[in-house]
Amino acid sequence: MKYIIYARKSTESEERQVRSIESQVSELREFAAKEKLEIVASLCEAQTAKEPGRMKFAEMLSFLENGKADGILSWNPDRLARNSIDGGQIIYLLDTGKIKDLKFPTHWFENTPQGKFMLNIAFGQSKYYVDNLSENIKRGHRAKLRKGIWPSFAPLGYVNNHKTRDVDVDTEKAPLVRKGFEIYSTGKYTLKQIAKIWKDLGLRSYKGNVLAVSCVQRILKSTFYYGIFEFNGETYQGSHELLISKKLFDKCQEVMKDRGHIKTRKAENTFPFRGLLTCGECKCMITAEVQKGHNYYRCTKKREMCSQKYVREEILTEQVKSFLQKVSLTSQDTEKVLRELDKDEQKAKEDSLALVGGMKNDLTDIETRLDKLLSAYLDEVITEEEYLAQKQKMIDQRIGMKERIHEIEDKGVSWLEPARAWVKSLNQAEKLLSSGDKGEMTTFLKQIGSNHILIDKSFSFSPKKPFQILAERRLCHREVASANLHFPIWRATRVKYHHLQGSIRVSWEREQRLF
């Protein structure tokens, strides 16, 4: 009889099972020589047999059905089939006589009812193995997910730690990935430009390939880098080290959404406020054009009749500068405020430690009272109803106390970073007044507010709460303290910042005054 050698390994990876095919073929040829079997073909493939659809396997069956071979020589039945369809095909071809014999160095087979029955059991065991292996892998994934560990191949900027089964930061690639986020968040670069920057910096995929634009976009949209990831449709809080902050990630998403591509530098320099404003009368966008050597802004009037007139760029610029004047802070005063915030941070940490210490003592007291309550119930000093009622009350107190301690430890001084960022943004307003860069003014206005309106030749918008409060207070004190407008004295005031939907809410514990 004529035989076909069939060898298979389970993965296409070059690193895994690298000698599997070679060793199988060598062993099978030695077995064929020993048993004096005639070999007419040798077929090898690197593909799992968990599902049907293997090309070399189908080619082998075609050989057998056409009578070009009579039997199969393989290392083990699990090399032929690990699914019910492929296993069924082998059994059926044995039944119809298309396959006359099967040979395995590690498995005995006879083409008899009993032999086919045992072969069927071997195929069933092979299927059970892969099914059980799949369940074990899923169980391992669930265990990792409960700990916040990414269960798959690490994204660019991270590496899989095979010893700890965790995901570690790639010290070489992580800084480059972070720099890409920071550059893109400025809104001055396209995805294609970021891809070129990463290429010039030497950032490559783990296979050594240059990153395509689609890959760059996928990286910049990945929440994994700020600690959140999705697996099988469910979101998890990751335990890995963060590469970026959520604020930076959100900024990149805003840029990607609002500025999928940037305008040419010439257009930006010519019409710096175009793309910022909408008409307050008909809600259409404000466009710009050059007339007699001056830039004019006007409503596009695409929806309905609109009575709004042209506005010269110089008038708009003065209105923007007027607002920046209200929220500006000199570099000298910025340093003073930042030093005060540093003092506030140290004091807040000390206060938090003292407060947490007292609360932990109260928590210990609750635990002691719970033990005493249980003893009183067991000694039948109190009834079951009294015990359950008191226990529920104390458990509620314990849960509330633990949550409060956790909140203070994690967020006790969380308001300070937004406060510092806000103070620095006030100094940025001062620098914009000095530089006169209208393009940067537009970017700054987008960052600190929304709903930028132009109506009756007047510019207005909705600034975020801290900027609005400061602008209003400076307006109220303009006549009283105009001489000291640029040199505010910041009285001891604690500001709590809460992040909600990407904006900063401000609640003032005591009034902040500027003189």
VENLINWO-V493774 format. One record per residue. RES is the residue in one letter. PSI is psi in whole degrees, -180 to 180 (NA if undefined). Layout:
BEGIN
<<RES/PSI> <RES/PSI>>
END
This chain:
BEGIN
<<M/154> <K/137> <Y/151> <I/129> <I/129> <Y/120> <A/142> <R/143> <K/163> <S/-9> <T/152> <E/-8> <S/136> <E/-26> <E/-31> <R/141> <Q/40> <V/-32> <R/5> <S/-51> <I/-48> <E/-45> <S/-37> <Q/-48> <V/-42> <S/-47> <E/-41> <L/-38> <R/-38> <E/-42> <F/-42> <A/-40> <A/-40> <K/-42> <E/-1> <K/51> <L/141> <E/121> <I/124> <V/-18> <A/157> <S/116> <L/132> <C/144> <E/154> <A/87> <Q/142> <T/148> <A/14> <K/-33> <E/151> <P/163> <G/12> <R/130> <M/-46> <K/-35> <F/-44> <A/-37> <E/-40> <M/-44> <L/-35> <S/-42> <F/-46> <L/-42> <E/-31> <N/1> <G/13> <K/-15> <A/161> <D/-23> <G/174> <I/137> <L/115> <S/162> <W/-41> <N/154> <P/-30> <D/-14> <R/-28> <L/-45> <A/138> <R/16> <N/159> <S/-31> <I/-52> <D/-41> <G/-40> <G/-36> <Q/-43> <I/-47> <I/-42> <Y/-42> <L/-30> <L/-41> <D/-40> <T/-4> <G/3> <K/-36> <I/122> <K/-23> <D/153> <L/136> <K/135> <F/127> <P/-26> <T/3> <H/133> <W/136> <F/138> <E/141> <N/69> <T/165> <P/-42> <Q/-40> <G/-43> <K/-33> <F/-45> <M/-35> <L/-41> <N/-40> <I/-41> <A/-42> <F/-39> <G/-39> <Q/-39> <S/-43> <K/-41> <Y/-38> <Y/-49> <V/-36> <D/-43> <N/-38> <L/-41> <S/-43> <E/-39> <N/-39> <I/-44> <K/-39> <R/-41> <G/-39> <H/-45> <R/-38> <A/-41> <K/-42> <L/-36> <R/-28> <K/0> <G/24> <I/131> <W/122> <P/3> <S/-164> <F/134> <A/140> <P/165> <L/130> <G/-11> <Y/163> <V/149> <N/127> <N/105> <H/-15> <K/-48> <T/-8> <R/27> <D/-178> <V/121> <D/159> <V/134> <D/108> <T/-22> <E/-45> <K/-29> <A/-47> <P/-35> <L/-40> <V/-45> <R/-41> <K/-36> <G/-42> <F/-46> <E/-41> <I/-44> <Y/-32> <S/-18> <T/-20> <G/8> <K/-1> <Y/144> <T/170> <L/-37> <K/-39> <Q/-37> <I/-41> <A/-41> <K/-40> <I/-45> <W/-37> <K/-45> <D/-32> <L/-11> <G/14> <L/125> <R/162> <S/171> <Y/-11> <K/1> <G/11> <N/151> <V/140> <L/127> <A/165> <V/-39> <S/-35> <C/-40> <V/-45> <Q/-40> <R/-39> <I/-46> <L/-18> <K/0> <S/122> <T/-10> <F/-33> <Y/-20> <Y/13> <G/4> <I/136> <F/157> <E/134> <F/124> <N/42> <G/4> <E/141> <T/139> <Y/150> <Q/116> <G/152> <S/0> <H/162> <E/138> <L/143> <L/-32> <I/167> <S/160> <K/-32> <K/-44> <L/-40> <F/-47> <D/-37> <K/-41> <C/-37> <Q/-37> <E/-44> <V/-43> <M/-35> <K/-47> <D/-27> <R/65> <G/-31> <H/148> <I/158> <K/163> <T/155> <R/-32> <K/-44> <A/-39> <E/-42> <N/-32> <T/-45> <F/78> <P/-25> <F/-2> <R/136> <G/-8> <L/-38> <L/152> <T/155> <C/130> <G/-13> <E/-51> <C/-1> <K/13> <C/165> <M/153> <I/126> <T/-178> <A/156> <E/165> <V/128> <Q/122> <K/40> <G/4> <H/150> <N/129> <Y/142> <Y/138> <R/163> <C/142> <T/-23> <K/45> <K/-18> <R/-41> <E/178> <M/136> <C/136> <S/3> <Q/142> <K/172> <Y/151> <V/130> <R/149> <E/-34> <E/-38> <I/-44> <L/-42> <T/-43> <E/-37> <Q/-41> <V/-44> <K/-33> <S/-41> <F/-43> <L/-34> <Q/-37> <K/-26> <V/20> <S/155> <L/128> <T/161> <S/-37> <Q/-46> <D/-31> <T/-45> <E/-39> <K/-46> <V/-41> <L/-36> <R/-39> <E/-38> <L/-36> <D/-41> <K/-42> <D/-38> <E/-44> <Q/-42> <K/-39> <A/-39> <K/-42> <E/-43> <D/-40> <S/-43> <L/-43> <A/-42> <L/-43> <V/-38> <G/-44> <G/-38> <M/-35> <K/-34> <N/-42> <D/-37> <L/-40> <T/-39> <D/-39> <I/-42> <E/-41> <T/-42> <R/-33> <L/-41> <D/-42> <K/-38> <L/-42> <L/-41> <S/-42> <A/-36> <Y/-43> <L/-31> <D/4> <E/29> <V/-34> <I/160> <T/168> <E/-39> <E/-43> <E/-41> <Y/-48> <L/-40> <A/-46> <Q/-38> <K/-46> <Q/-41> <K/-46> <M/-34> <I/-41> <D/-41> <Q/-41> <R/-45> <I/-46> <G/-39> <M/-43> <K/-42> <E/-40> <R/-42> <I/-45> <H/-41> <E/-43> <I/-42> <E/-36> <D/-34> <K/17> <G/-37> <V/26> <S/-19> <W/-16> <L/-42> <E/-47> <P/-34> <A/-45> <R/-44> <A/-38> <W/-44> <V/-42> <K/-34> <S/-32> <L/-38> <N/-33> <Q/-38> <A/-40> <E/-41> <K/-35> <L/-36> <L/-37> <S/-42> <S/-33> <G/18> <D/104> <K/-34> <G/-44> <E/-32> <M/-42> <T/-46> <T/-43> <F/-42> <L/-36> <K/-34> <Q/-34> <I/2> <G/-174> <S/180> <N/56> <H/116> <I/144> <L/117> <I/135> <D/42> <K/19> <S/136> <F/135> <S/159> <F/176> <S/96> <P/158> <K/156> <K/-47> <P/-42> <F/-37> <Q/-45> <I/-45> <L/-43> <A/-42> <E/-41> <R/-38> <R/-33> <L/-41> <C/-33> <H/9> <R/-48> <E/-34> <V/-38> <A/37> <S/-31> <A/-28> <N/20> <L/-36> <H/0> <F/68> <P/146> <I/117> <W/108> <R/156> <A/109> <T/136> <R/130> <V/127> <K/128> <Y/131> <H/130> <H/126> <L/115> <Q/44> <G/-5> <S/166> <I/121> <R/145> <V/128> <S/127> <W/120> <E/-37> <R/155> <E/134> <Q/128> <R/145> <L/126> <F/NA>>
END
